[in-house]
Amino acid sequence: MHWNNFQFCCRYLEQKLSEGDELKSAQDKLIAGYPRYQPKQLQYNPIYKSILKADNQQELLSIYGKLRINQNTESIAKLTNIKSYLVLIFVVFLIMVFISSTYTIPVFQEIFSIMDSPIAEELELVNIYWLFSSVMIIVCGAIVFRFSFLIEQVKVAGNPFQPSLFKRLILTKRIINELENIDALIHSPIDHHINSYSPKENEFYQLIKNDNLNVVLELETLINQTYIKLNKTINSRLSVLLTLVCFSIVFSIYIFLSSLYTPIFATGTII
């Protein structure tokens, strides 16, 4: 469930509770009147499940309904758009490899076999070179796409980031720490311990609440500041990964051209 949809649902339910409706009745009206905000997904939202168990439901709905989180990922999107060009180059590379391995190389192999030239044995390794370079591109590309998918999950409301071993290999420790810090701040109003940052952020929430400060404004400011740092860190990591993909593509094209020109030069030598 996207964070914006979750916020609308919270604002709607808080308004209905203030008008005297029961939460169950308000939720039924929300589902019937506003399907575009996907209110049926509330039942799977961890934050909303915690709100249902809390005594201060209206207060929590008010907080989450007003908590504006700036999940602007335009700077990240500019880098991820490069993936489209890399995919296009890779597709062209595969087509060239297919044509060469299916039509061009077999002709040269037959010619050199007739001439009893040792170059024929070298041509047998060409497909192995191309297969290796193709696998290298696919692996690097898969890492980039998986990285982008993990970052998109940041926009999902209420689902704490779970750093598995695979995610730790793709993401940096700094990205994981910032994601967990944001999660801890977002879940602090419901006083949940979801990661190592939770005790500190839960204590901070209680402090600003006891001091009668604007809890929404203070949480919003801290979360958005962390998001700014997170975006910079993600951009840095993504730049490295895209550079790796570019290098693998350039290296693969080099292998392709060098292996393709080898029989051509050899033909000239024999003649």
C-alpha positions in Angstrom: 0.0 0.0 0.0 1.5 3.3 -1.1 2.1 5.8 1.7 -0.2 8.5 0.2 -3.1 6.0 0.0 -2.4 5.0 3.6 -2.4 8.6 4.7 -5.8 9.3 3.0 -7.3 6.3 4.7 -6.0 7.5 8.1 -7.4 11.0 7.5 -10.8 9.7 6.5 -11.1 7.3 9.5 -10.0 10.0 11.9 -12.6 12.3 10.6 -15.3 9.7 10.9 -14.3 8.9 14.4 -14.5 12.6 15.4 -18.0 12.5 14.0 -18.9 9.7 16.4 -18.7 6.7 14.0 -17.3 3.4 15.1 -14.0 2.4 13.4 -15.5 -0.7 11.8 -18.4 1.3 10.4 -16.0 4.0 9.2 -13.8 1.5 7.5 -16.8 0.0 5.7 -17.7 3.4 4.4 -14.1 4.0 3.3 -14.1 0.7 1.3 -17.4 1.5 -0.3 -16.7 5.1 -1.2 -13.0 5.3 -2.0 -11.8 2.1 -3.7 -9.1 4.1 -5.6 -7.2 4.4 -2.4 -7.1 0.6 -2.0 -8.6 0.7 1.6 -9.0 -3.1 1.5 -5.2 -3.4 1.9 -5.4 -1.8 5.3 -6.0 -5.2 6.8 -2.5 -6.2 5.7 -0.8 -3.0 6.9 1.3 -3.5 10.1 0.9 0.1 11.3 -2.9 -0.1 10.9 -3.0 -3.4 12.7 -1.2 -1.8 15.7 -3.6 1.1 15.6 -6.5 -1.3 15.9 -5.0 -2.6 19.1 -4.3 0.8 20.6 -6.4 2.7 23.0 -5.7 6.1 21.3 -6.8 5.1 17.8 -8.1 8.6 16.9 -4.8 10.2 18.0 -2.7 7.8 16.0 -4.9 8.1 12.9 -4.5 11.9 13.1 -0.7 11.6 13.4 -0.3 9.3 10.4 -2.9 11.2 8.4 -0.9 14.4 8.8 2.7 12.9 8.6 3.8 14.1 5.2 6.8 12.1 4.1 8.8 13.4 1.1 9.5 10.3 -0.8 10.8 12.2 -3.8 13.0 9.8 -5.8 13.3 11.9 -9.0 17.1 12.1 -8.7 17.2 8.3 -8.4 14.8 7.9 -11.4 17.2 9.9 -13.6 19.9 7.3 -13.0 17.6 4.3 -13.3 16.4 5.6 -16.7 19.9 4.7 -18.0 18.9 1.1 -17.5 16.7 1.3 -20.6 19.6 2.3 -22.8 21.8 -0.4 -21.3 19.1 -3.0 -21.9 18.8 -1.9 -25.6 22.6 -2.2 -26.1 22.6 -5.6 -24.5 19.7 -6.8 -26.8 21.6 -5.5 -29.8 24.7 -7.3 -28.6 22.8 -10.6 -28.2 21.4 -10.3 -31.7 24.8 -9.8 -33.1 26.2 -12.7 -31.2 23.4 -14.9 -32.3 23.9 -14.0 -36.0 27.6 -14.4 -35.8 27.6 -17.7 -33.9 24.8 -19.1 -36.2 26.0 -18.0 -39.6 29.4 -16.3 -39.6 31.6 -18.4 -37.4 30.4 -21.8 -38.7 31.4 -20.6 -42.3 34.9 -19.6 -41.1 35.3 -22.9 -39.2 34.4 -24.9 -42.3 36.9 -22.9 -44.4 39.7 -23.2 -41.9 39.0 -26.9 -41.4 39.4 -27.5 -45.2 42.6 -25.5 -45.1 43.7 -27.5 -42.0 44.5 -24.2 -40.2 45.0 -24.1 -36.4 42.8 -21.1 -36.3 39.8 -23.4 -36.5 40.6 -24.6 -32.9 40.6 -21.0 -31.7 37.2 -20.4 -33.3 35.8 -23.2 -31.2 36.5 -21.0 -28.1 34.6 -18.0 -29.5 31.2 -19.2 -28.3 32.6 -19.7 -24.8 34.0 -16.2 -24.8 30.6 -14.8 -25.8 28.7 -16.9 -23.3 31.0 -15.7 -20.5 30.6 -12.1 -21.5 26.8 -12.4 -21.8 26.5 -14.1 -18.4 28.6 -11.3 -16.9 26.3 -8.6 -18.3 23.2 -10.5 -17.1 24.5 -10.9 -13.6 25.5 -7.2 -13.4 22.2 -6.1 -14.9 20.2 -8.4 -12.5 21.9 -6.7 -9.5 21.0 -3.3 -10.8 17.4 -4.2 -11.4 17.1 -5.9 -8.0 18.6 -2.9 -6.3 16.1 -0.6 -8.0 13.2 -3.0 -6.9 14.4 -2.9 -3.3 14.5 0.9 -3.4 10.9 1.1 -4.8 9.8 -0.8 -1.7 10.7 2.2 0.4 7.5 3.8 -0.8 5.3 1.1 0.7 3.7 2.2 3.9 3.9 0.2 7.1 6.3 -2.5 5.9 9.5 -2.4 7.9 12.7 -3.1 5.9 13.9 -6.6 6.5 17.6 -6.8 5.6 18.2 -10.4 4.5 21.7 -11.6 3.6 21.0 -11.1 -0.1 19.8 -7.5 0.5 22.9 -6.8 2.5 25.1 -8.0 -0.4 23.4 -5.6 -2.8 22.8 -2.6 -0.5 25.4 -0.8 1.5 25.5 -0.8 5.3 24.8 2.9 5.2 21.7 2.5 3.1 20.4 -0.2 5.4 21.1 1.9 8.5 19.2 4.9 7.1 16.3 2.8 6.0 16.0 1.3 9.5 16.3 4.7 11.1 13.4 5.9 8.9 11.3 2.8 9.8 12.0 3.4 13.5 10.8 7.0 13.3 7.7 6.1 11.4 6.7 3.4 13.9 7.6 5.4 17.0 4.0 6.7 17.6 2.8 3.1 18.0 5.9 2.3 20.3 7.0 -0.7 18.4 10.5 -2.3 18.5 11.2 -3.1 14.9 15.0 -2.7 14.8 18.0 -1.4 16.7 17.0 2.2 16.2 13.5 1.8 17.8 14.5 2.3 21.5 16.1 5.7 20.7 13.4 6.9 18.4 10.5 5.7 20.6 12.1 7.6 23.5 12.4 10.7 21.3 8.7 10.5 20.3 7.7 10.3 24.0 9.9 13.2 24.8 8.5 15.6 22.2 5.0 14.4 23.1 5.5 15.0 26.9 7.0 18.5 26.1 3.8 19.3 24.2 5.6 19.9 20.9 4.1 19.3 17.5 4.9 15.6 17.1 3.9 15.5 13.5 6.1 18.4 12.5 9.1 17.1 14.5 8.8 13.5 13.1 8.2 14.8 9.6 11.3 17.0 9.7 13.6 14.2 11.0 12.2 11.6 8.5 12.6 13.9 5.5 16.1 14.9 6.5 17.0 11.2 6.6 15.3 10.7 3.3 17.5 13.4 1.7 20.7 11.6 3.0 19.2 8.3 1.9 18.7 9.5 -1.7 22.2 10.7 -1.9 23.6 7.4 -0.7 21.4 5.5 -3.1 22.5 7.6 -6.0 26.1 7.0 -5.1 25.5 3.2 -4.9 23.5 3.1 -8.1 26.2 5.1 -10.0 28.8 2.4 -9.0 26.5 -0.4 -10.1 25.7 1.2 -13.4 29.4 1.8 -14.0 29.9 -1.8 -13.5 27.2 -2.7 -16.0 28.7 -0.3 -18.5 32.1 -1.8 -18.1 30.8 -5.3 -18.6 29.0 -4.2 -21.8 32.1 -2.5 -23.2 34.3 -5.5 -22.3 31.8 -7.9 -23.9 31.6 -5.8 -27.1 35.5 -5.8 -27.2 35.5 -9.6 -26.9 32.9 -9.9 -29.6 34.7 -7.6 -32.1 38.2 -9.1 -31.4 36.9 -12.7 -31.8 35.0 -11.7 -34.9 38.0 -10.0 -36.6 40.4 -12.9 -35.7 39.2 -15.2 -38.6 39.1 -12.2 -41.0 42.7 -11.4 -40.3 43.6 -15.1 -40.4 42.0 -15.4 -43.8 44.1 -12.6 -45.1 47.3 -14.2 -43.7 46.5 -17.6 -45.3 45.7 -16.0 -48.6 
